[in-house]
Amino acid sequence: MTVQQTDNPTEGQDSSEDSSRQLSKPSKAPPPMQADQRPPIERGAHLLALSTLKNAEIPFVVAGAYALHLYTGIYRDTKDLDLFLKREHVERAMEALGSMGFQTKMHDPVWIAKAYANDEYFADLIFSSGNGVAIVDDHWIDEAHPGVIHGLPILVAPPEDIIWSKAFVCERERFDGTDINHLILARGKQMDWKHLMRRFDPHWEVLLAHVTFYRFSYPGQRDHVPRWVWDELLERARDQHNEPDKKKLCRGMLIAKGQYNVDVEHWGYTDARLEEIATFRDYVEPKKG
């Protein structure tokens, strides 16, 4: 059973009256699936990576282009396979893939390792977001959705956690907000919005920005975001004021490092990743002034 065939919400998923009404609404028909156009060699490389980790009994979920295809029907021609797993399982995953001929390396200790089938096709072993915020934990695995990739049953990352991870990718060269919009359009009425709200604490403004973008993009499907989510985020914004102790803090580094380097390197702002994100600070040495 593919992800798109699992549209019925789990009973008792959320006890609140508003969420119950949201979950009781019938889902609109899933969007039509665009054809998977990957060449056989790419399919084989990805299938080998997936089956290797499954056979090694390493807990992981699939995200990235494959998850987007399964959830929304959108096909994207990428050469990589995004596998999300807990940091504690990364070394074992690299060993298992290495035994099958993949060339593995820790690409960035904050969030990603890589396993190359060849120079063109590879798997990303992702255990956090690049800023250290969206750490892969048990929820990614426990609340994953069943899916099938190239005939192999796999688990697909929950849409809520995919959104959490993608929300911080707002660079000039890459912006994942459109993927978030399509996920909300396709899955918003079945999503656990209370969980998503918890994920974004204390970065709820980022969620508000993406929800606003969604509401603008789809004026006829604004109800895919529960009204209580919108109201609560707006109320927080109304109550928000300047924080004098953070006058020279730049949280822009959490969403678009390339665009906010000038703030840190030339304007005297502090990089919020080093100031507020322990999992980033643990692996990155601050530059000497």
C-alpha positions, 0 to 999 in steps of 0.5 A: 500500500502506497502513502497515497492510499493511506488517507484515512486518519488514525482514530484518536490521533488528537483529542481536541475538538477542533482537531477531531473535526479537522480529521473527520473531514474527507480527504480530497482525491490524491493528486495524479502521480507523475511518472517516475522517469529514473533510468534503470541504473539509478533505480538499481543504486537506490534499491540497493541502498534501501534493501541494504539498510532494511536487511541490516535492520537499521531504522530509517525513513525515506524523505526528499524527492521520493517522499514528495512523489508519494505524498503529492504526485510530483516527480523530481529528477534528482540523483540522490536518495534522502534517507533519514535516520537517528544519529546513533545509527549513522555509523552502522548504516555507513558500514552496511552500505560500505560492505555493498560497495558504496563509498561513504563519508561523513559530509557534515557532522552537523547533519549529513553523511553520504554513500556513493554508488558511483560518481552520479548516484548516491544516498544522503544519510540525514540525521538533522537539518543543516542548522542543527534544529530538526533532529531525527528522533523516534517520531520520524520512525514511529509515525512514518507512513508505509510506502513502496519504492521500486517494488520494495516496501519502505517507510516514508517520513511523516509529512509534519517532520518533512515540513519541519526540516524543509521550512529552514531551507530559504536560501536564494539558490534553494527555497523549499517553501513550494514543497511545503505548500504542496505537502499541505495541499495534499496532506494538510487535512490529515496532518497532526498540526499539534505535533507540527506546532510543537516541532516549531517551538521556539521557531514558530515565526518560521511556520507562520511565514510558510502558512502565510505563503500557503494561504496566499498560494491556495485561496480556495484551500485555506482550510487545509491549515486548521483555523486554530493554528492560524489564530494561535500563530497570529496571536503570538505575533500580536503579542511579540515585541523587541527583545533588547538582550538579542539586539545583535542576534541574527536568526537569519543564519538558521534559514539562509546562511548564504544570504545572512553571512554579511550580518555576521561577518561585517555588521557585528551580529551573532550567529544564532546557530552558535548562540542557540542551537547546541547540536550545531555548536557541538560540531562547529567551531566559531570563527576567531575574530 
